[in-house]
Amino acid sequence: MTKPFATLALVLAACGATALPATAQGVGTQFFIAEVDRATPKCRDYPDAPFVGRVSGIMGGSPARGVSFTGCFASYAACETWRQPLSGHIEGRLIQNRCEARRKR
């Protein structure tokens, strides 16, 4: 699980350090969403992971887009490591931003 977090950190740094022209922001947003999605551990792949992280909101750009990411993690610390920098890249309204223990079914 370490490699996805390194990839996510690299993507977040690149998106934060690069000022895209207004016409290219949609492409940058699509790239960001795809990279974060690839780096996020899917709950279907980790059905016994005890923690769930959720981040959703509105990303600026042209046009602005709603984004939502959910990942399942082996520890609360791993969830926080994923969540904290990710939530900082949602420029618009932040709707969900939390890590919590997974509910038993």
PABAKE-341312 format. One record per atom (N, C-alpha, C): x, y, z; atom name; chain; residue in three letters. Coordinates in Angstrom, 3 decimals. Layout:
+----------+----------+----------+------+-------+------+
!       xx !       yy !       zz ! atom ! kette ! rest !
+----------+----------+----------+------+-------+------+
!        X !        Y !        Z !   CA !     A !  ALA !
...
+----------+----------+----------+------+-------+------+
// end
This chain:
+----------+----------+----------+------+-------+------+
!       xx !       yy !       zz ! atom ! kette ! rest !
+----------+----------+----------+------+-------+------+
!    0.803 !   -1.206 !    0.000 !    N !     A !  MET !
!    0.000 !    0.000 !    0.000 !   CA !     A !  MET !
!    0.846 !    1.270 !    0.000 !    C !     A !  MET !
!    2.123 !    1.183 !    0.177 !    N !     A !  THR !
!    2.964 !    2.370 !    0.235 !   CA !     A !  THR !
!    3.076 !    3.042 !   -1.123 !    C !     A !  THR !
!    3.208 !    2.291 !   -2.211 !    N !     A !  LYS !
!    3.354 !    2.862 !   -3.542 !   CA !     A !  LYS !
!    2.165 !    3.731 !   -3.935 !    C !     A !  LYS !
!    0.912 !    3.313 !   -3.703 !    N !     A !  PRO !
!   -0.195 !    4.206 !   -4.052 !   CA !     A !  PRO !
!   -0.134 !    5.542 !   -3.319 !    C !     A !  PRO !
!    0.296 !    5.539 !   -2.064 !    N !     A !  PHE !
!    0.379 !    6.794 !   -1.322 !   CA !     A !  PHE !
!    1.484 !    7.678 !   -1.881 !    C !     A !  PHE !
!    2.583 !    7.080 !   -2.306 !    N !     A !  ALA !
!    3.655 !    7.853 !   -2.925 !   CA !     A !  ALA !
!    3.169 !    8.453 !   -4.236 !    C !     A !  ALA !
!    2.427 !    7.685 !   -5.012 !    N !     A !  THR !
!    1.860 !    8.176 !   -6.267 !   CA !     A !  THR !
!    0.900 !    9.319 !   -5.999 !    C !     A !  THR !
!    0.032 !    9.142 !   -5.001 !    N !     A !  LEU !
!   -0.925 !   10.189 !   -4.646 !   CA !     A !  LEU !
!   -0.206 !   11.461 !   -4.227 !    C !     A !  LEU !
!    0.828 !   11.341 !   -3.419 !    N !     A !  ALA !
!    1.581 !   12.513 !   -2.975 !   CA !     A !  ALA !
!    2.202 !   13.237 !   -4.163 !    C !     A !  ALA !
!    2.728 !   12.477 !   -5.119 !    N !     A !  LEU !
!    3.327 !   13.071 !   -6.312 !   CA !     A !  LEU !
!    2.275 !   13.801 !   -7.139 !    C !     A !  LEU !
!    1.112 !   13.191 !   -7.315 !    N !     A !  VAL !
!    0.032 !   13.818 !   -8.074 !   CA !     A !  VAL !
!   -0.435 !   15.094 !   -7.388 !    C !     A !  VAL !
!   -0.616 !   15.030 !   -6.075 !    N !     A !  LEU !
!   -1.076 !   16.209 !   -5.342 !   CA !     A !  LEU !
!   -0.059 !   17.338 !   -5.430 !    C !     A !  LEU !
!    1.209 !   17.004 !   -5.330 !    N !     A !  ALA !
!    2.249 !   18.023 !   -5.427 !   CA !     A !  ALA !
!    2.258 !   18.652 !   -6.818 !    C !     A !  ALA !
!    2.123 !   17.823 !   -7.840 !    N !     A !  ALA !
!    2.124 !   18.332 !   -9.212 !   CA !     A !  ALA !
!    0.922 !   19.233 !   -9.464 !    C !     A !  ALA !
!   -0.229 !   18.836 !   -8.990 !    N !     A !  CYS !
!   -1.441 !   19.644 !   -9.195 !   CA !     A !  CYS !
!   -1.362 !   20.945 !   -8.421 !    C !     A !  CYS !
!   -0.765 !   20.919 !   -7.258 !    N !     A !  GLY !
!   -0.658 !   22.130 !   -6.450 !   CA !     A !  GLY !
!    0.411 !   23.072 !   -6.957 !    C !     A !  GLY !
!    1.430 !   22.543 !   -7.592 !    N !     A !  ALA !
!    2.550 !   23.363 !   -8.026 !   CA !     A !  ALA !
!    2.371 !   23.888 !   -9.443 !    C !     A !  ALA !
!    1.364 !   23.406 !  -10.147 !    N !     A !  THR !
!    1.186 !   23.783 !  -11.531 !   CA !     A !  THR !
!   -0.041 !   24.667 !  -11.680 !    C !     A !  THR !
!    0.153 !   25.841 !  -12.211 !    N !     A !  ALA !
!   -0.982 !   26.721 !  -12.500 !   CA !     A !  ALA !
!   -1.408 !   26.460 !  -13.932 !    C !     A !  ALA !
!   -2.576 !   25.892 !  -14.117 !    N !     A !  LEU !
!   -3.063 !   25.574 !  -15.447 !   CA !     A !  LEU !
!   -3.882 !   26.728 !  -15.995 !    C !     A !  LEU !
!   -3.781 !   27.001 !  -17.305 !    N !     A !  PRO !
!   -4.657 !   28.014 !  -17.885 !   CA !     A !  PRO !
!   -6.108 !   27.561 !  -17.778 !    C !     A !  PRO !
!   -7.038 !   28.497 !  -17.796 !    N !     A !  ALA !
!   -8.458 !   28.170 !  -17.626 !   CA !     A !  ALA !
!   -8.928 !   27.139 !  -18.631 !    C !     A !  ALA !
!   -8.443 !   27.190 !  -19.863 !    N !     A !  THR !
!   -8.911 !   26.253 !  -20.882 !   CA !     A !  THR !
!   -8.406 !   24.843 !  -20.630 !    C !     A !  THR !
!   -7.332 !   24.683 !  -19.886 !    N !     A !  ALA !
!   -6.769 !   23.359 !  -19.639 !   CA !     A !  ALA !
!   -7.167 !   22.786 !  -18.289 !    C !     A !  ALA !
!   -7.877 !   23.542 !  -17.471 !    N !     A !  GLN !
!   -8.200 !   23.072 !  -16.139 !   CA !     A !  GLN !
!   -9.047 !   21.814 !  -16.158 !    C !     A !  GLN !
!   -9.963 !   21.677 !  -17.113 !    N !     A !  GLY !
!  -10.782 !   20.476 !  -17.196 !   CA !     A !  GLY !
!   -9.920 !   19.243 !  -17.389 !    C !     A !  GLY !
!   -8.903 !   19.345 !  -18.221 !    N !     A !  VAL !
!   -7.985 !   18.227 !  -18.458 !   CA !     A !  VAL !
!   -7.198 !   17.931 !  -17.194 !    C !     A !  VAL !
!   -6.716 !   18.968 !  -16.509 !    N !     A !  GLY !
!   -5.982 !   18.769 !  -15.263 !   CA !     A !  GLY !
!   -6.835 !   18.104 !  -14.207 !    C !     A !  GLY !
!   -8.096 !   18.508 !  -14.132 !    N !     A !  THR !
!   -9.023 !   17.908 !  -13.168 !   CA !     A !  THR !
!   -9.252 !   16.442 !  -13.497 !    C !     A !  THR !
!   -9.441 !   16.121 !  -14.768 !    N !     A !  GLN !
!   -9.646 !   14.722 !  -15.167 !   CA !     A !  GLN !
!   -8.422 !   13.883 !  -14.816 !    C !     A !  GLN !
!   -7.226 !   14.413 !  -15.061 !    N !     A !  PHE !
!   -5.988 !   13.711 !  -14.725 !   CA !     A !  PHE !
!   -5.903 !   13.483 !  -13.220 !    C !     A !  PHE !
!   -6.193 !   14.522 !  -12.453 !    N !     A !  PHE !
!   -6.155 !   14.434 !  -10.998 !   CA !     A !  PHE !
!   -7.108 !   13.352 !  -10.494 !    C !     A !  PHE !
!   -8.342 !   13.368 !  -10.972 !    N !     A !  ILE !
!   -9.341 !   12.389 !  -10.548 !   CA !     A !  ILE !
!   -8.882 !   10.974 !  -10.885 !    C !     A !  ILE !
!   -8.377 !   10.760 !  -12.077 !    N !     A !  ALA !
!   -7.924 !    9.429 !  -12.487 !   CA !     A !  ALA !
!   -6.755 !    8.948 !  -11.635 !    C !     A !  ALA !
!   -5.809 !    9.819 !  -11.357 !    N !     A !  GLU !
!   -4.638 !    9.423 !  -10.565 !   CA !     A !  GLU !
!   -5.020 !    9.137 !   -9.111 !    C !     A !  GLU !
!   -5.865 !    9.965 !   -8.528 !    N !     A !  VAL !
!   -6.292 !    9.723 !   -7.150 !   CA !     A !  VAL !
!   -7.095 !    8.431 !   -7.081 !    C !     A !  VAL !
!   -7.954 !    8.213 !   -8.067 !    N !     A !  ASP !
!   -8.750 !    6.986 !   -8.094 !   CA !     A !  ASP !
!   -7.843 !    5.756 !   -8.151 !    C !     A !  ASP !
!   -6.798 !    5.811 !   -8.972 !    N !     A !  ARG !
!   -5.850 !    4.682 !   -9.061 !   CA !     A !  ARG !
!   -5.098 !    4.459 !   -7.753 !    C !     A !  ARG !
!   -4.808 !    5.529 !   -7.022 !    N !     A !  ALA !
!   -4.015 !    5.427 !   -5.794 !   CA !     A !  ALA !
!   -4.856 !    5.130 !   -4.552 !    C !     A !  ALA !
!   -6.175 !    5.122 !   -4.698 !    N !     A !  THR !
!   -7.070 !    4.911 !   -3.559 !   CA !     A !  THR !
!   -7.397 !    3.429 !   -3.414 !    C !     A !  THR !
!   -7.120 !    2.828 !   -2.243 !    N !     A !  PRO !
!   -7.432 !    1.401 !   -2.046 !   CA !     A !  PRO !
!   -8.946 !    1.178 !   -2.016 !    C !     A !  PRO !
!   -9.432 !    0.400 !   -2.960 !    N !     A !  LYS !
!  -10.869 !    0.156 !   -3.110 !   CA !     A !  LYS !
!  -11.385 !   -0.777 !   -2.027 !    C !     A !  LYS !
!  -12.551 !   -0.454 !   -1.519 !    N !     A !  CYS !
!  -13.157 !   -1.278 !   -0.469 !   CA !     A !  CYS !
!  -13.476 !   -2.682 !   -0.975 !    C !     A !  CYS !
!  -13.802 !   -2.806 !   -2.250 !    N !     A !  ARG !
!  -14.079 !   -4.141 !   -2.795 !   CA !     A !  ARG !
!  -12.821 !   -5.020 !   -2.789 !    C !     A !  ARG !
!  -11.646 !   -4.381 !   -2.868 !    N !     A !  ASP !
!  -10.384 !   -5.124 !   -2.845 !   CA !     A !  ASP !
!   -9.903 !   -5.413 !   -1.424 !    C !     A !  ASP !
!  -10.393 !   -4.650 !   -0.457 !    N !     A !  TYR !
!  -10.004 !   -4.794 !    0.948 !   CA !     A !  TYR !
!  -11.264 !   -4.880 !    1.812 !    C !     A !  TYR !
!  -12.046 !   -5.957 !    1.650 !    N !     A !  PRO !
!  -13.330 !   -6.046 !    2.352 !   CA !     A !  PRO !
!  -13.211 !   -6.123 !    3.876 !    C !     A !  PRO !
!  -12.040 !   -6.496 !    4.384 !    N !     A !  ASP !
!  -11.860 !   -6.596 !    5.830 !   CA !     A !  ASP !
!  -11.110 !   -5.411 !    6.426 !    C !     A !  ASP !
!  -10.810 !   -4.404 !    5.607 !    N !     A !  ALA !
!  -10.105 !   -3.225 !    6.119 !   CA !     A !  ALA !
!  -10.990 !   -2.526 !    7.153 !    C !     A !  ALA !
!  -10.447 !   -2.224 !    8.323 !    N !     A !  PRO !
!  -11.290 !   -1.704 !    9.407 !   CA !     A !  PRO !
!  -11.619 !   -0.206 !    9.336 !    C !     A !  PRO !
!  -11.003 !    0.554 !    8.415 !    N !     A !  PHE !
!  -11.250 !    2.002 !    8.356 !   CA !     A !  PHE !
!  -11.630 !    2.436 !    6.949 !    C !     A !  PHE !
!  -12.565 !    3.372 !    6.887 !    N !     A !  VAL !
!  -13.040 !    3.922 !    5.618 !   CA !     A !  VAL !
!  -12.765 !    5.419 !    5.605 !    C !     A !  VAL !
!  -12.210 !    5.886 !    4.504 !    N !     A !  GLY !
!  -11.992 !    7.312 !    4.313 !   CA !     A !  GLY !
!  -12.883 !    7.824 !    3.208 !    C !     A !  GLY !
!  -13.458 !    8.998 !    3.423 !    N !     A !  ARG !
!  -14.332 !    9.616 !    2.421 !   CA !     A !  ARG !
!  -13.963 !   11.084 !    2.267 !    C !     A !  ARG !
!  -13.760 !   11.486 !    1.020 !    N !     A !  VAL !
!  -13.525 !   12.889 !    0.696 !   CA !     A !  VAL !
!  -14.371 !   13.196 !   -0.535 !    C !     A !  VAL !
!  -15.192 !   14.223 !   -0.443 !    N !     A !  SER !
!  -15.974 !   14.639 !   -1.603 !   CA !     A !  SER !
!  -16.193 !   16.142 !   -1.548 !    C !     A !  SER !
!  -16.392 !   16.711 !   -2.716 !    N !     A !  GLY !
!  -16.623 !   18.141 !   -2.806 !   CA !     A !  GLY !
!  -16.628 !   18.600 !   -4.241 !    C !     A !  GLY !
!  -16.406 !   19.870 !   -4.442 !    N !     A !  ILE !
!  -16.412 !   20.474 !   -5.761 !   CA !     A !  ILE !
!  -14.992 !   20.925 !   -6.096 !    C !     A !  ILE !
!  -14.482 !   20.464 !   -7.237 !    N !     A !  MET !
!  -13.171 !   20.905 !   -7.709 !   CA !     A !  MET !
!  -13.378 !   22.032 !   -8.698 !    C !     A !  MET !
!  -12.609 !   23.084 !   -8.522 !    N !     A !  GLY !
!  -12.679 !   24.204 !   -9.450 !   CA !     A !  GLY !
!  -12.175 !   23.788 !  -10.813 !    C !     A !  GLY !
!  -12.366 !   24.635 !  -11.753 !    N !     A !  GLY !
!  -11.934 !   24.353 !  -13.112 !   CA !     A !  GLY !
!  -12.997 !   24.825 !  -14.068 !    C !     A !  GLY !
!  -12.808 !   24.501 !  -15.286 !    N !     A !  SER !
!  -13.759 !   24.903 !  -16.304 !   CA !     A !  SER !
!  -14.167 !   23.672 !  -17.088 !    C !     A !  SER !
!  -15.267 !   23.051 !  -16.765 !    N !     A !  PRO !
!  -16.236 !   23.421 !  -15.737 !   CA !     A !  PRO !
!  -15.841 !   22.844 !  -14.371 !    C !     A !  PRO !
!  -16.446 !   23.372 !  -13.308 !    N !     A !  ALA !
!  -16.248 !   22.807 !  -11.968 !   CA !     A !  ALA !
!  -16.870 !   21.409 !  -11.961 !    C !     A !  ALA !
!  -16.273 !   20.499 !  -11.172 !    N !     A !  ARG !
!  -16.766 !   19.124 !  -11.131 !   CA !     A !  ARG !
!  -16.898 !   18.661 !   -9.701 !    C !     A !  ARG !
!  -17.935 !   17.882 !   -9.478 !    N !     A !  GLY !
!  -18.078 !   17.205 !   -8.200 !   CA !     A !  GLY !
!  -17.173 !   15.991 !   -8.191 !    C !     A !  GLY !
!  -16.481 !   15.775 !   -7.099 !    N !     A !  VAL !
!  -15.618 !   14.603 !   -6.968 !   CA !     A !  VAL !
!  -15.948 !   13.887 !   -5.664 !    C !     A !  VAL !
!  -15.752 !   12.587 !   -5.675 !    N !     A !  SER !
!  -16.002 !   11.785 !   -4.488 !   CA !     A !  SER !
!  -15.049 !   10.600 !   -4.499 !    C !     A !  SER !
!  -14.323 !   10.429 !   -3.411 !    N !     A !  PHE !
!  -13.384 !    9.323 !   -3.279 !   CA !     A !  PHE !
!  -13.666 !    8.590 !   -1.977 !    C !     A !  PHE !
!  -13.668 !    7.273 !   -2.047 !    N !     A !  THR !
!  -13.841 !    6.427 !   -0.864 !   CA !     A !  THR !
!  -12.775 !    5.357 !   -0.920 !    C !     A !  THR !
!  -12.064 !    5.174 !    0.182 !    N !     A !  GLY !
!  -11.040 !    4.141 !    0.256 !   CA !     A !  GLY !
!  -11.130 !    3.394 !    1.573 !    C !     A !  GLY !
!  -10.636 !    2.168 !    1.578 !    N !     A !  CYS !
!  -10.614 !    1.353 !    2.791 !   CA !     A !  CYS !
!   -9.163 !    1.078 !    3.177 !    C !     A !  CYS !
!   -8.883 !    1.171 !    4.475 !    N !     A !  PHE !
!   -7.510 !    1.184 !    4.957 !   CA !     A !  PHE !
!   -7.311 !    0.242 !    6.137 !    C !     A !  PHE !
!   -6.081 !   -0.218 !    6.283 !    N !     A !  ALA !
!   -5.729 !   -1.134 !    7.364 !   CA !     A !  ALA !
!   -5.620 !   -0.420 !    8.707 !    C !     A !  ALA !
!   -5.383 !    0.900 !    8.683 !    N !     A !  SER !
!   -5.248 !    1.643 !    9.941 !   CA !     A !  SER !
!   -5.818 !    3.047 !    9.789 !    C !     A !  SER !
!   -6.131 !    3.644 !   10.907 !    N !     A !  TYR !
!   -6.613 !    5.029 !   10.909 !   CA !     A !  TYR !
!   -5.516 !    5.960 !   10.386 !    C !     A !  TYR !
!   -4.279 !    5.694 !   10.761 !    N !     A !  ALA !
!   -3.151 !    6.526 !   10.319 !   CA !     A !  ALA !
!   -3.007 !    6.492 !    8.796 !    C !     A !  ALA !
!   -3.171 !    5.327 !    8.185 !    N !     A !  ALA !
!   -3.085 !    5.212 !    6.724 !   CA !     A !  ALA !
!   -4.207 !    6.003 !    6.060 !    C !     A !  ALA !
!   -5.378 !    5.951 !    6.646 !    N !     A !  CYS !
!   -6.516 !    6.708 !    6.128 !   CA !     A !  CYS !
!   -6.238 !    8.210 !    6.202 !    C !     A !  CYS !
!   -5.738 !    8.670 !    7.323 !    N !     A !  GLU !
!   -5.431 !   10.092 !    7.496 !   CA !     A !  GLU !
!   -4.333 !   10.537 !    6.525 !    C !     A !  GLU !
!   -3.353 !    9.685 !    6.293 !    N !     A !  THR !
!   -2.273 !    9.997 !    5.355 !   CA !     A !  THR !
!   -2.836 !   10.210 !    3.955 !    C !     A !  THR !
!   -3.847 !    9.451 !    3.593 !    N !     A !  TRP !
!   -4.516 !    9.593 !    2.292 !   CA !     A !  TRP !
!   -5.428 !   10.825 !    2.278 !    C !     A !  TRP !
!   -6.204 !   11.006 !    3.322 !    N !     A !  ARG !
!   -7.252 !   12.019 !    3.361 !   CA !     A !  ARG !
!   -6.733 !   13.454 !    3.436 !    C !     A !  ARG !
!   -5.796 !   13.716 !    4.301 !    N !     A !  GLN !
!   -5.395 !   15.100 !    4.574 !   CA !     A !  GLN !
!   -4.920 !   15.858 !    3.337 !    C !     A !  GLN !
!   -3.961 !   15.365 !    2.574 !    N !     A !  PRO !
!   -3.546 !   16.149 !    1.405 !   CA !     A !  PRO !
!   -4.615 !   16.177 !    0.311 !    C !     A !  PRO !
!   -5.387 !   15.113 !    0.199 !    N !     A !  LEU !
!   -6.420 !   15.059 !   -0.829 !   CA !     A !  LEU !
!   -7.473 !   16.137 !   -0.613 !    C !     A !  LEU !
!   -7.944 !   16.285 !    0.615 !    N !     A !  SER !
!   -8.988 !   17.273 !    0.893 !   CA !     A !  SER !
!   -8.509 !   18.690 !    0.622 !    C !     A !  SER !
!   -7.220 !   18.932 !    0.740 !    N !     A !  GLY !
!   -6.671 !   20.256 !    0.482 !   CA !     A !  GLY !
!   -6.679 !   20.650 !   -0.982 !    C !     A !  GLY !
!   -6.945 !   19.712 !   -1.868 !    N !     A !  HIS !
!   -6.966 !   19.998 !   -3.301 !   CA !     A !  HIS !
!   -8.365 !   20.165 !   -3.853 !    C !     A !  HIS !
!   -9.349 !   20.183 !   -2.993 !    N !     A !  ILE !
!  -10.711 !   20.481 !   -3.421 !   CA !     A !  ILE !
!  -10.928 !   21.957 !   -3.139 !    C !     A !  ILE !
!  -10.970 !   22.756 !   -4.210 !    N !     A !  GLU !
!  -11.007 !   24.208 !   -4.057 !   CA !     A !  GLU !
!  -12.389 !   24.713 !   -3.684 !    C !     A !  GLU !
!  -13.420 !   24.021 !   -4.078 !    N !     A !  GLY !
!  -14.776 !   24.464 !   -3.802 !   CA !     A !  GLY !
!  -15.292 !   23.884 !   -2.496 !    C !     A !  GLY !
!  -16.578 !   23.699 !   -2.431 !    N !     A !  ARG !
!  -17.240 !   23.196 !   -1.230 !   CA !     A !  ARG !
!  -16.767 !   21.782 !   -0.896 !    C !     A !  ARG !
!  -16.348 !   21.584 !    0.332 !    N !     A !  LEU !
!  -15.939 !   20.275 !    0.830 !   CA !     A !  LEU !
!  -17.144 !   19.664 !    1.533 !    C !     A !  LEU !
!  -17.638 !   18.545 !    1.024 !    N !     A !  ILE !
!  -18.867 !   17.951 !    1.538 !   CA !     A !  ILE !
!  -18.565 !   16.882 !    2.584 !    C !     A !  ILE !
!  -17.649 !   15.980 !    2.257 !    N !     A !  GLN !
!  -17.228 !   14.948 !    3.214 !   CA !     A !  GLN !
!  -15.718 !   14.989 !    3.329 !    C !     A !  GLN !
!  -15.234 !   14.750 !    4.534 !    N !     A !  ASN !
!  -13.795 !   14.781 !    4.771 !   CA !     A !  ASN !
!  -13.529 !   14.053 !    6.078 !    C !     A !  ASN !
!  -13.511 !   12.726 !    6.026 !    N !     A !  ARG !
!  -13.354 !   12.000 !    7.287 !   CA !     A !  ARG !
!  -12.802 !   10.589 !    7.086 !    C !     A !  ARG !
!  -12.252 !   10.094 !    8.166 !    N !     A !  CYS !
!  -11.856 !    8.690 !    8.312 !   CA !     A !  CYS !
!  -12.630 !    8.155 !    9.507 !    C !     A !  CYS !
!  -13.178 !    6.982 !    9.363 !    N !     A !  GLU !
!  -13.947 !    6.406 !   10.470 !   CA !     A !  GLU !
!  -13.850 !    4.892 !   10.443 !    C !     A !  GLU !
!  -14.159 !    4.293 !   11.586 !    N !     A !  ALA !
!  -14.166 !    2.834 !   11.675 !   CA !     A !  ALA !
!  -15.279 !    2.297 !   10.779 !    C !     A !  ALA !
!  -14.970 !    1.237 !   10.101 !    N !     A !  ARG !
!  -15.945 !    0.630 !    9.195 !   CA !     A !  ARG !
!  -17.041 !   -0.056 !    9.987 !    C !     A !  ARG !
!  -18.251 !    0.150 !    9.566 !    N !     A !  ARG !
!  -19.391 !   -0.467 !   10.254 !   CA !     A !  ARG !
!  -19.507 !   -1.936 !    9.865 !    C !     A !  ARG !
!  -19.831 !   -2.738 !   10.852 !    N !     A !  LYS !
!  -20.040 !   -4.164 !   10.592 !   CA !     A !  LYS !
!  -21.402 !   -4.360 !    9.962 !    C !     A !  LYS !
!  -21.470 !   -5.272 !    9.030 !    N !     A !  ARG !
!  -22.761 !   -5.569 !    8.384 !   CA !     A !  ARG !
!  -23.476 !   -6.662 !    9.077 !    C !     A !  ARG !
+----------+----------+----------+------+-------+------+
// end
